[in-house]
C-alpha cells in the first residue's frame, strides 16, 4: 500500500514537472511580438540624427551641413596641459577600478 502511494506520487509529480517545464520553454523561445526583426531594421533609412557637438536632434540635411562645416573648420584643440590632465585622470580612474585598495592609500 505504501509503495503504491509512493509510485503514484512520483508519476503525478513527474507529469506535472514535465508539462510545466515544456510550456515555459515554448514561451522563452519566442521573441516578444513588439520586437522588430533585425533584417527590417538594417534596411531602414535613418532620417534623423544627433549633433556630435551637443547631442541635439538634427534632420538629415542639417547633419550633412554640420559635417561639411566640421571638415572645413574642425573644432579647436584643447591646450596640451589640459589634455595631459584629462589623460591622467582617466588613467587614475582605470587604476582605481582595477585596484580599489589604492583609494585607501591616498
GROMACS elastic network, one bead per residue, 0.5 to 0.9 nm:
[ bonds ]
;  ai    aj funct       b0    kb
    1     4     6  0.52059   500
    1     5     6  0.64579   500
    1     6     6  0.86939   500
    2     5     6  0.52928   500
    2     6     6  0.62021   500
    2     7     6  0.86911   500
    3     6     6  0.50154   500
    3     7     6  0.61438   500
    3     8     6  0.86239   500
    4     7     6  0.51141   500
    4     8     6  0.61877   500
    4     9     6  0.85940   500
    5     8     6  0.50773   500
    5     9     6  0.61147   500
    5    10     6  0.86467   500
    6     9     6  0.51040   500
    6    10     6  0.62706   500
    6    11     6  0.87100   500
    7    10     6  0.51097   500
    7    11     6  0.61519   500
    7    12     6  0.85790   500
    8    11     6  0.51805   500
    8    12     6  0.60569   500
    8    13     6  0.84274   500
    9    12     6  0.53279   500
    9    13     6  0.59996   500
    9    14     6  0.84652   500
   10    13     6  0.52823   500
   10    14     6  0.60373   500
   10    15     6  0.85882   500
   11    14     6  0.52490   500
   11    15     6  0.62230   500
   11    16     6  0.87132   500
   12    15     6  0.51810   500
   12    16     6  0.62366   500
   12    17     6  0.86343   500
   13    16     6  0.51221   500
   13    17     6  0.60820   500
   13    18     6  0.85352   500
   14    17     6  0.51196   500
   14    18     6  0.60269   500
   14    19     6  0.85433   500
   15    18     6  0.52146   500
   15    19     6  0.61456   500
   15    20     6  0.86213   500
   16    19     6  0.52749   500
   16    20     6  0.61700   500
   16    21     6  0.85344   500
   17    20     6  0.53240   500
   17    21     6  0.60319   500
   17    22     6  0.84859   500
   18    21     6  0.52844   500
   18    22     6  0.60539   500
   18    23     6  0.87258   500
   19    22     6  0.52601   500
   19    23     6  0.63726   500
   19    24     6  0.87330   500
   20    23     6  0.54010   500
   20    24     6  0.62921   500
   20    25     6  0.87927   500
   21    24     6  0.51601   500
   21    25     6  0.62821   500
   21    26     6  0.88545   500
   22    25     6  0.52384   500
   22    26     6  0.65044   500
   22    27     6  0.89820   500
   23    26     6  0.52180   500
   23    27     6  0.65236   500
   23    28     6  0.88467   500
   24    27     6  0.52551   500
   24    28     6  0.62269   500
   24    29     6  0.86961   500
   25    28     6  0.51746   500
   25    29     6  0.61500   500
   26    29     6  0.54043   500
   26    30     6  0.69241   500
   27    30     6  0.57829   500
   27    31     6  0.85337   500
   28    31     6  0.76278   500
   30    33     6  0.84385   500
   31    34     6  0.84399   500
   31    35     6  0.67990   500
   32    35     6  0.54985   500
   33    36     6  0.80804   500
   36    39     6  0.85266   500
   36    40     6  0.70103   500
   36    41     6  0.70606   500
   37    40     6  0.55948   500
   37    41     6  0.65885   500
   37    42     6  0.89617   500
   38    42     6  0.61179   500
   38    43     6  0.88099   500
   39    42     6  0.52831   500
   39    43     6  0.66821   500
   39    44     6  0.89650   500
   40    43     6  0.54114   500
   40    44     6  0.63886   500
   41    44     6  0.51731   500
   41    45     6  0.86445   500
   42    45     6  0.83109   500
   46    49     6  0.75537   500
   46    60     6  0.81276   500
   47    58     6  0.89546   500
   47    59     6  0.64399   500
   47    60     6  0.54930   500
   47    61     6  0.89946   500
   48    57     6  0.69295   500
   48    58     6  0.59251   500
   48    60     6  0.56978   500
   48    63     6  0.84112   500
   49    55     6  0.89086   500
   49    56     6  0.83969   500
   49    57     6  0.57597   500
   49    58     6  0.51690   500
   49    59     6  0.61455   500
   49    60     6  0.65035   500
   49    62     6  0.88586   500
   49    63     6  0.66455   500
   50    53     6  0.86572   500
   50    54     6  0.81693   500
   50    55     6  0.51451   500
   50    56     6  0.53693   500
   50    58     6  0.54722   500
   50    59     6  0.82967   500
   50    63     6  0.75438   500
   51    54     6  0.57696   500
   51    56     6  0.53054   500
   51    57     6  0.63508   500
   51    58     6  0.64474   500
   51    63     6  0.68924   500
   51    66     6  0.79612   500
   52    55     6  0.57509   500
   52    56     6  0.82805   500
   53    56     6  0.82046   500
   55    58     6  0.88560   500
   58    61     6  0.79964   500
   58    62     6  0.58057   500
   58    63     6  0.58931   500
   59    62     6  0.52271   500
   59    63     6  0.61099   500
   59    64     6  0.86886   500
   60    63     6  0.51034   500
   60    64     6  0.62533   500
   60    65     6  0.86501   500
   61    64     6  0.51848   500
   61    65     6  0.61875   500
   61    66     6  0.86227   500
   62    65     6  0.50449   500
   62    66     6  0.61017   500
   62    67     6  0.85984   500
   63    66     6  0.50952   500
   63    67     6  0.61739   500
   63    68     6  0.86580   500
   64    67     6  0.50949   500
   64    68     6  0.62516   500
   64    69     6  0.86979   500
   65    68     6  0.51490   500
   65    69     6  0.62820   500
   65    70     6  0.87037   500
   66    69     6  0.50338   500
   66    70     6  0.61479   500
   66    71     6  0.86468   500
   67    70     6  0.51046   500
   67    71     6  0.62468   500
   67    72     6  0.87555   500
   68    71     6  0.51825   500
   68    72     6  0.63555   500
   68    73     6  0.87341   500
   69    72     6  0.52094   500
   69    73     6  0.61142   500
   69    74     6  0.76773   500
   70    73     6  0.52473   500
   70    75     6  0.69619   500
   71    74     6  0.57925   500
   73    76     6  0.85870   500
   74    77     6  0.85900   500
   77    80     6  0.84804   500
   78    81     6  0.82657   500
   78    82     6  0.65382   500
   78    83     6  0.63396   500
   79    82     6  0.53256   500
   79    83     6  0.63345   500
   79    84     6  0.87117   500
   80    83     6  0.50235   500
   80    84     6  0.60994   500
   80    85     6  0.86398   500
   81    84     6  0.50784   500
   81    85     6  0.62645   500
   81    86     6  0.87244   500
   82    85     6  0.50655   500
   82    86     6  0.62181   500
   82    87     6  0.86171   500
   83    86     6  0.51284   500
   83    87     6  0.61939   500
   83    88     6  0.86607   500
   84    87     6  0.50792   500
   84    88     6  0.62081   500
   84    89     6  0.86642   500
   85    88     6  0.50784   500
   85    89     6  0.61560   500
   85    90     6  0.86508   500
   86    89     6  0.51011   500
   86    90     6  0.62195   500
   86    91     6  0.85645   500
   87    90     6  0.51964   500
   87    91     6  0.61346   500
   87    92     6  0.85916   500
   88    92     6  0.60603   500
   88    93     6  0.85750   500
   89    92     6  0.50115   500
   89    93     6  0.61687   500
   89    94     6  0.86555   500
   90    93     6  0.50505   500
   90    94     6  0.62212   500
   90    95     6  0.86345   500
   91    94     6  0.51283   500
   91    95     6  0.61806   500
   91    96     6  0.86579   500
   92    95     6  0.50926   500
   92    96     6  0.61829   500
   92    97     6  0.86813   500
   93    96     6  0.51791   500
   93    97     6  0.63650   500
   93    98     6  0.88326   500
   94    97     6  0.51375   500
   94    98     6  0.63831   500
   94    99     6  0.85612   500
   95    98     6  0.50843   500
   95    99     6  0.57823   500
   95   100     6  0.77806   500
   95   102     6  0.81652   500
   96   101     6  0.76101   500
   96   102     6  0.63838   500
   96   103     6  0.65372   500
   97   100     6  0.57246   500
   99   102     6  0.58605   500
   99   103     6  0.81110   500
  100   103     6  0.58766   500
  100   104     6  0.79449   500
  101   104     6  0.56388   500
  101   105     6  0.71421   500
  102   105     6  0.52469   500
  102   106     6  0.68304   500
  103   106     6  0.56412   500
